[in-house]
Amino acid sequence: MVFGTRVLLARQWIKNPAFRKWMYNLDGYNKFGFYQNDLECLGQLPFHPGTEAVYAEALRRLPADEYDRWAFRCIRSAQLEITKTYIPESERITFEEDQTKGRYLEPYVKEILAERKEKEDWQDFLSK
């Protein structure tokens, strides 16, 4: 029973906006100018194995201007890593900005996953 209570408390903390903002700043990828989807494209999140192809396809489907912004963020972060510096506080991506603008790949990822599911359904249907 105690374990169940701890799990419920942990879930409440994870959903707490103040905790999420604290964890966002603790992660530190905003110091390099990254959005969360940028990290997923680079394969930095170990919690989603096997999704590299999905994100590569989502990147391919991005409009040219959005792809250029992604490439700029990647190149800038590499430069910052080499010089062992961070972007200035005024240019850092905030938690709120990451929540609104940082999920730019989600529509493409959902579309790709839906296409894969539809393809699997058709293959299952045709194999019967």
Residue pairs with C-beta under 8 A, 6 or more apart in sequence:
13 19
14 20
20 95
21 95
24 30
24 95
24 98
25 95
29 36
29 38
29 39
30 92
30 93
30 94
30 95
30 98
31 86
31 87
31 92
32 76
32 77
32 80
32 81
32 86
32 87
33 73
33 76
33 77
33 80
33 87
33 91
33 92
33 93
34 73
34 77
34 93
35 73
35 93
35 98
35 101
35 102
35 103
35 104
36 98
36 102
36 103
37 102
37 103
37 104
37 105
37 106
38 70
38 73
38 74
38 102
39 45
40 48
40 51
40 55
40 105
41 55
41 56
41 58
41 59
41 70
41 105
42 74
43 52
43 55
54 109
54 112
54 113
55 105
55 109
57 108
57 112
58 105
58 108
58 109
58 112
59 67
59 70
59 105
61 108
61 111
61 112
62 70
62 104
62 105
62 108
66 104
76 87
80 86
80 87
86 92
93 102
